[in-house]
Amino acid sequence: MNVVVIGHGGHSKVISDVIHASEGNKVIGYLDSKYEEVVMINNLFLGPISSVIHIKEKNKDVKFLMAIGNNKTRKAIVEMLDLTMDDYITITHPSASISSSAKIGRGTVVMPNTVINADAVIGDHCIINTGSIVEHDCLLEDYVHLCPNSTITGTVTLGEGVFLGSSSTIIPNKRIGAWTTIGAGATVIDDLPEFCVAVGTPAKVKVENIVNTG
């Protein structure tokens, strides 16, 4: 499948590696706000994000994938483009261990050496980063971002847009409200509300009523 990556910065390098590692897929272009017009360089399309329709007209079999780590920005661009969910591709690295009963939404990327266990449900446009673990019966809503080596134990719910810092851990049966940020290395042992920042072990709310910028 031909894939056009939306976003052309550091995160897109990792996304591109995962695409190329997944059998039958290749990157044919990048769209980013830093480009003013569509050009072809080294057989790759480079152009502004607004050129999505032009790219679709020229390549009938193309799929798109977001390569923007900021959850809020990722959602805003998806809503602006107003593509169908079928226009997006889901990519998983071949080294990931994914249960046959797990469900993964459109536009989500699963990075190398991740584990997604039985009956986990992962929404659309999520980032499951390198070495992360999503245990059985977890629910991750849309636009969640797990940084490397995050661990979500059984029956945890992450609301829309939750951002987990690197090496953070959530114990079983907890719920994290939408658009909350968990700091790197934190251990969450209680439910947490929406729109907050929590850090430390055990994790404590440090900032309230804020949309994360993960």
Secondary structure, DSSP 8 states (H G I E B T S, - for coil): -EEEEE--SHHHHHHHHHHHHSTT-EEEEEE-TT--S-EEETTEEEE-GGGHHHHHHH-TT-EEEE----HHHHHHHHHHH---GGGB--EE-TT-EE-TT-EE-TT-EE-TT-EE-TT-EE-TT-EE-TT-EE-TT-EE-TT-EE-TT-EE-TT-EE-TT-EE-TT-EE-TT-EE-TT-EE-TT-EE-S-B-SS-EEETTTTEEEE-S-----
